[in-house]
Amino acid sequence: MNKNELIEQIASSADISKASAAKALVAVTDAVTGALKAGNSVSLVGFGTFGVKERAARTGRNPQTGASIQIAAARVPSFKAGKGLKDAVNSG
């Protein structure tokens, strides 16, 4: 499902216009992004938790030359699915 399909699904489920659904989706993604940038997590009970993890610096390899390269440490977004989402996916 892509962004446009998600917007259509939200509009249909919430009985709102596609424009309103698009604004709502942008607002949610902006809110989650802002919280993660600030180092906070976002928990949606039954759905899951968005968070930030620290990835340590490491040595990698350039696949073209085989040379060693240093990969810098980074903060990476993460998502841990909640029980409700896991159960919904597995109920099939």
Kinemage of the C-alpha trace (Angstrom):
@kinemage 1
@onewidth
@group {chain A} dominant
@subgroup {mainchain}
@vectorlist {calphas} color= white
{ca met a 1} P 0.000 0.000 0.000
{ca asn a 2} L 1.422 3.390 -0.932
{ca lys a 3} L 0.661 6.815 0.553
{ca asn a 4} L -2.205 7.590 -1.844
{ca glu a 5} L -3.850 4.238 -1.180
{ca leu a 6} L -3.488 4.820 2.567
{ca ile a 7} L -5.104 8.248 2.229
{ca glu a 8} L -8.016 6.690 0.319
{ca gln a 9} L -8.410 4.023 3.021
{ca ile a 10} L -8.372 6.638 5.813
{ca ala a 11} L -10.904 8.807 3.954
{ca ser a 12} L -13.204 5.851 3.419
{ca ser a 13} L -12.927 4.485 6.971
{ca ala a 14} L -13.352 7.867 8.674
{ca asp a 15} L -15.959 9.135 6.184
{ca ile a 16} L -13.945 12.286 5.457
{ca ser a 17} L -12.605 13.868 2.287
{ca lys a 18} L -9.311 12.740 0.781
{ca ala a 19} L -7.894 16.232 1.436
{ca ser a 20} L -8.752 15.963 5.141
{ca ala a 21} L -7.326 12.442 5.280
{ca ala a 22} L -4.098 13.644 3.644
{ca lys a 23} L -3.803 16.488 6.188
{ca ala a 24} L -4.402 14.039 9.036
{ca leu a 25} L -1.777 11.621 7.735
{ca val a 26} L 0.794 14.411 7.324
{ca ala a 27} L -0.004 15.655 10.843
{ca val a 28} L 0.538 12.179 12.314
{ca thr a 29} L 3.796 11.556 10.467
{ca asp a 30} L 5.078 15.050 11.384
{ca ala a 31} L 4.190 14.486 15.050
{ca val a 32} L 5.946 11.104 15.147
{ca thr a 33} L 8.986 12.504 13.323
{ca gly a 34} L 9.186 15.477 15.691
{ca ala a 35} L 9.011 13.252 18.755
{ca leu a 36} L 11.729 10.944 17.429
{ca lys a 37} L 13.983 13.889 16.528
{ca ala a 38} L 13.610 15.111 20.118
{ca gly a 39} L 14.691 11.689 21.383
{ca asn a 40} L 11.236 10.652 22.593
{ca ser a 41} L 9.223 7.576 21.729
{ca val a 42} L 5.612 7.371 20.530
{ca ser a 43} L 3.472 4.545 21.928
{ca leu a 44} L 0.144 3.629 20.360
{ca val a 45} L -1.411 1.016 22.638
{ca gly a 46} L -2.361 -2.087 20.683
{ca phe a 47} L -0.453 -0.927 17.601
{ca gly a 48} L 3.172 -0.435 18.578
{ca thr a 49} L 5.953 1.888 19.662
{ca phe a 50} L 8.116 4.119 17.499
{ca gly a 51} L 11.515 4.852 19.019
{ca val a 52} L 15.113 5.771 18.308
{ca lys a 53} L 18.045 3.406 18.697
{ca glu a 54} L 21.742 4.216 18.731
{ca arg a 55} L 23.848 2.351 16.185
{ca ala a 56} L 27.551 2.193 17.023
{ca ala a 57} L 30.293 3.105 14.580
{ca arg a 58} L 31.629 0.107 12.704
{ca thr a 59} L 33.957 -0.962 9.941
{ca gly a 60} L 32.405 -1.946 6.630
{ca arg a 61} L 33.634 -2.935 3.178
{ca asn a 62} L 33.256 -1.166 -0.132
{ca pro a 63} L 31.721 -3.916 -2.301
{ca gln a 64} L 33.364 -2.586 -5.475
{ca thr a 65} L 36.935 -2.336 -4.199
{ca gly a 66} L 36.914 -4.495 -1.077
{ca ala a 67} L 38.537 -1.637 0.855
{ca ser a 68} L 37.644 -1.128 4.524
{ca ile a 69} L 35.601 1.949 5.313
{ca gln a 70} L 34.466 3.482 8.590
{ca ile a 71} L 30.711 3.771 9.008
{ca ala a 72} L 29.795 6.517 11.468
{ca ala a 73} L 27.582 6.014 14.502
{ca ala a 74} L 23.975 6.990 13.883
{ca arg a 75} L 20.573 7.296 15.483
{ca val a 76} L 18.073 5.138 13.612
{ca pro a 77} L 14.282 5.001 13.907
{ca ser a 78} L 12.766 1.745 15.101
{ca phe a 79} L 9.311 0.241 15.474
{ca lys a 80} L 8.209 -2.478 17.844
{ca ala a 81} L 4.818 -3.978 17.037
{ca gly a 82} L 2.294 -4.212 19.854
{ca lys a 83} L 0.295 -7.282 20.809
{ca gly a 84} L -2.860 -6.091 19.016
{ca leu a 85} L -1.011 -5.630 15.722
{ca lys a 86} L 0.793 -8.947 16.054
{ca asp a 87} L -2.463 -10.757 16.788
{ca ala a 88} L -4.218 -9.066 13.847
{ca val a 89} L -1.436 -10.030 11.434
{ca asn a 90} L -1.321 -13.630 12.667
{ca ser a 91} L -5.090 -14.191 12.730
{ca gly a 92} L -4.975 -14.246 9.030
